[in-house]
Amino acid sequence: MAEALDQFILFDDSAAIDPNHHLWRNGRLWWIAFTVHRGHQQERVRFSLGTPDVAEARYRRDRALALFESARDCKISLRFAPCRHREKAAGNQRSREQ
């Protein structure tokens, strides 16, 4: 039980897990993707953040998520754990560095 609680606490801080959560680079610009829930309806939202700078993209992502979260009858669904393909890529990178 203690291990399960420790894992929950680790995922509480999204920046510690993956600072680029909900971001991906398409060409030279960063994009955002997340799911919006309105009652029984859900919609996948994706759009360009219009910047090649990752720090600016993170700032714009945070503002966009806050804007959607503050909308009436709107709830966003966020996943903070890294994607499997990112975990695999990170593992391959660590193997090459050793």
LINGI-V66923 format. One record per residue. N is the residue number from 1. RES is the residue in one small letter. PHI is phi in whole degrees, 0 to 359 (999 if undefined). PSI is psi as a letter, one per 20 degrees, with the letter a starting at -180 (999 if undefined). OMEGA is omega as a letter, one per 30 degrees, with the letter a starting at -180 (none if undefined). Layout:
# LINGI-V66923
((N RES PHI PSI OMEGA) (N RES PHI PSI OMEGA))
This chain:
# LINGI-V66923
((1 m 999 g a) (2 a 297 h l) (3 e 296 g l) (4 a 297 g l) (5 l 294 g l) (6 d 299 g l) (7 q 295 h l) (8 f 297 g a) (9 i 295 h l) (10 l 299 h a) (11 f 279 i a) (12 d 292 h a) (13 d 257 n a) (14 s 296 h a) (15 a 295 h l) (16 a 289 h a) (17 i 277 g a) (18 d 208 o a) (19 p 296 i a) (20 n 257 k a) (21 h 304 p l) (22 h 69 j l) (23 l 244 q l) (24 w 210 q a) (25 r 262 p l) (26 n 241 o a) (27 g 73 c l) (28 r 259 i a) (29 l 252 q l) (30 w 271 q l) (31 w 237 r l) (32 i 237 q l) (33 a 214 p l) (34 f 200 r a) (35 t 248 p l) (36 v 252 p l) (37 h 247 p l) (38 r 231 o a) (39 g 62 c l) (40 h 269 i a) (41 q 263 q l) (42 q 222 q a) (43 e 219 p l) (44 r 276 p a) (45 v 248 p l) (46 r 219 p l) (47 f 199 q l) (48 s 285 p l) (49 l 271 i l) (50 g 68 k l) (51 t 217 q l) (52 p 272 i a) (53 d 271 p a) (54 v 294 h l) (55 a 295 g l) (56 e 293 h l) (57 a 297 g l) (58 r 298 g l) (59 y 298 g a) (60 r 294 h l) (61 r 300 g a) (62 d 298 h l) (63 r 293 g l) (64 a 295 g l) (65 l 296 g l) (66 a 296 h l) (67 l 297 g l) (68 f 294 h a) (69 e 295 h a) (70 s 278 i l) (71 a 293 q a) (72 r 297 p l) (73 d 56 k a) (74 c 233 p l) (75 k 231 p l) (76 i 259 q l) (77 s 253 p a) (78 l 240 q l) (79 r 241 p a) (80 f 261 i l) (81 a 290 q l) (82 p 296 q l) (83 c 295 q a) (84 r 300 h a) (85 h 291 h l) (86 r 289 h l) (87 e 299 g a) (88 k 296 g l) (89 a 297 g l) (90 a 296 g l) (91 g 297 g l) (92 n 296 h l) (93 q 296 g l) (94 r 296 h l) (95 s 296 h l) (96 r 291 h a) (97 e 285 h a) (98 q 277 999 none))
